[in-house]
Amino acid sequence: MRYAPWVTSLRALFLATPLALALPVSAQTLLLRYKPPVGKSVSYTMSVSSSSSSPMMPTPMAFSQTVPMTMRVVSRSGNVTTMETKMGQAKVTLPPNSPMAGMKAQIEKNVSGMTSKSMVDEFGNIKGMSTAGGSAAARGMSAGMMQGSQGVSYPKKALKVGDTWTATMDIGKMMGTAMPGMKASGSIPIVYKLAALKGGVATITVTMNGSTTMSMGANAMKMVMSTRGTMLVDAATGLLKSMTTTTDNDMNLGQAGKMHQRTVTSMRSK
């Protein structure tokens, strides 16, 4: 029996649909771009825990900090988005009898109330930043951490699950901005991987391994850095949904000995 052309086309569509739905996730492609809607606001809770130990220290130096923060999309010009970030009141927790007990109030004050405006291109790269409030050290550190928006830079190519891409962290630029007077050499490669794509959420893993030599005046220090983490990103907007990273730093302080520092950072959207 012969069918009208439109009937034949409709039958073909119905037959093809189950096949398309059955395609493995790895066959899907994703073009990640940072383009959140203007006016959108996202609230996060950021947590940082850090512990430093050394044979020269009788007890480890440890603390944990939690701070609420809100990011708002202010405007967009071409492919550049202006973001405003506001930090709320930080809360620091110290272990009993901590040698850092006298620093608790200052650590909380460092970031509380700090605001920043950043210009982010469509690949998530920060093209400029201004900060206000908080301490000078915290503002410098915030401005120095300019590797991608919220820690990730997107590639120009479309991705399928399992694909990787790379970026580079300029340690000299980062440390020079974060700590005026500090000189550092070297750069650290970053490897990103699209680990999963489900329900409009991209799971991205990140690894970063390298070393640098830092000096301030006559004092020099060699540091070996290793970072690993996982990020969940809204595939439609490029906005971060959650992130957890663990960084291990091994520092050779010369005559002052060696120090190991582990920092775990997480962000969760509300």
N, C-alpha and C positions, 0 to 999 in steps of 0.2 A: 504494500500500500504506500502510495506517495503522500507526503505531507507538505504543507505549505512551508516555504523557507523559514518563516519565523518560528514555526513549531519545531522544526529540526534544530534550530539554534537554541531554543529553550530547553529541549531535551539534552543537548550537549552541555548546557550550563549546569543542569541538575546532576548529570553524570560526573562532571568535573569537580563540583563542589566538595563531595566527600573526599576526593583525592587531595584537594588543596588543604582541607582541614587535617588530613592525616600526615602531611609533610612534617618531618622532624623539626624540632625547634632550631637545630643547628643550621637548617636551610634558610631561616629567616635572616633578613639583613636589617641593620639599624644605622641610621645616620644621626649621630648624637650632636645636638647643637644647643647652645645656651641661649634660650630666648623665652624666659618666663614672662607672663603677661604683665604689662605695666599696671601698677597699683596692687599687685599681689603681695601679700604679707605672709611670712612663715615664721612660726616661733619654734625655737629649739631649746633643748637643755644640753649644755656642753659640760662634760666631766673630764677631769684630768687627774691622774694619779701618778706620782713620781717617787722613785726611791733611788738614792745614791749610796754606794758603799765603797769603802776603801780600807786597806790594812792600816792606814793612818788615822781612821775614824773609829772611836770606841763603839759607837752605835750608828746604824744607817740613818741618813737624813731622808725622811719620808713625809709626804703630805698628800692629801686629795682635795680637789676643789671642784665645786659645782657652781655653774653660773647660767642663768637664763639669758637668752638672746633672741632678738627679733630681726629678721631681714626683710626689707621692703624694696620692691622694684619701683624706683623713682621715675625713670624715664628711659627712652631709647632713641638713639640717633644713628640711623643706618644700622650697622651690625653691632653697635656698642651699647650695652645696657649699663645704666647707673644704678648701683645698689646702695642702700643705706643700712648699716648694721648698728644696733643698739644693745649694749651689754647691761644686764640688770645687776642686782646685788649678789656678789660672789659669797659663797660660804666655804670656808676651809675647815677640814678635819685633820687633826694631828693625832698620832699615837700617844698613849700615856708617857709622861716624862720625856717628851720629845725635846731634843736640843733646839728645835725651831719654835718652841712655844712663844718666845718673845717676838717672833716675826709674823704671827698669825694675823694680826690686825693690818699690818702693812701689805701682806700678800693679798688679803681680801680687798684692800683699797686700790691695789695696782690696776685692776681691770674694771672694778665696779663703776658704772656710769660712762664707760668709754664709748664713743661713737666713731664710726668711720664711714666714708663714702668711697666706693671703688667703681672704676670703669672697667667693664668686663666685655671682651669681644665674643663672637659667636662660638669660638672654640673653648671658652671658659678661661682664657688667659687674662690676667689682670694687667691693664694698660696704664693704670694710675690709681693712686690712693691718697686720701687725706684723713687724718685722725684728730680727735679732740677728746679731752677728759682723760680719766685714769692717770697712771704715772707715765713719766717720760720713757722709762724702760719698756713698759707694756705697749706704748704707742709705737716705739721703735721696733719692737719684736713683731707687732701686727703688720707694720709696713714692710718689714723684712721678709715675711712669709708670703711672697708673691708668686708661688708656684701654682698656678691654676686657681680657679675659684673653688674654695672649699677643698683644695687638695687634689684636684683632677683637671687635666687638660684634655680636650677631645681631639681626635684625629680628623683629618680632612676626608678620609676615605670612609665608605660605608662598612659596617662590621657585621660579622656573623659570630655566633657563639663559639668561643675558642680562639678568636683572633686577638692578637696583641698589638700594642703600639708603644712608642717610647717618647720620653721627654728628658730634659736635663735640668737639674737644680744647680744654679750658680751659687756656690757656697760663699765666694768672695763678696758678691753683691748682697746676698742675704745677711751675712754677718756684719758687713760694713754699715748696712742700714739699721740693723737691730741694735748694734753696739758700736757707736762712733768711736774711732780709734782702734778698733779691732781689725786686724788684717788676716785674711784667710786665702788659701790657694786651693785650686782644684774645683772640679765639678762632679756631681754625683748623678749617675744615670738612673732613670726611673722607668720601670716596666709596668704597663697597665694591661689588663686582660679582661675581655668581656666574658665573664664566667657563666652567666645565665641571662635569659630574657623571658619574663613571664608576667602576664597581666599588666603590661605597660611599664614594668619596673626592670631596669637593667642592673645586674649585679656585676660590679667591677672590682677586681682584686688589684692590689698595688704592691710592688716590692722595690726596695731602694737599698743598694749596698755600695759603699765607697768610703773614702777616707779624705781627710784634709789636715793641713797644718795651720794652726792659728797662733797669732802672736799679738801681744800688746806691750809695746816698749821692749824691754829686754826679756820678757817672759814669753816662752813658746810652749805650745801644747799640740800633740798629735792626737787626732780623734778618728776612730773607726766607727762608722754608723751603719746600722742595719734596721730597715723599717719594713713592716709587712702589715697589710690591712685589707679591709673589705668595705665597699661603699655601695649603697643602694640609691639609684638615681631615677627620677621620673623621666622616662624616655621621651615624653612629649615636650617637656620644658627644659630639661637639663638640670633641674634643681635637685639638690641633695635631699634624700629622705632620711638616711641614717649613715653613720660611718663609725668604724672602730679601727684604730691603728695602734700598733705596738712598736716602739723604737728603742733599740739598745745601743747605747753609746759607750765605747771603751776609750778612756782618755789616759794618755801618758803625760803626767805632769812634771816629768823630769825628776829633780831631786825630791819633789813632794810626793813621789810615788804614783801609783795608778788608781784610777777610779772607774767604777762601772755604774751606769745610770740607766734605769728602765723607766720609760714614760708610756702610759696607756691613755689614749685620748679617744673620746666618743662623743658623737652628736646624734641627737634623736629629735625628729620633728614631732610636734604635738598634734 
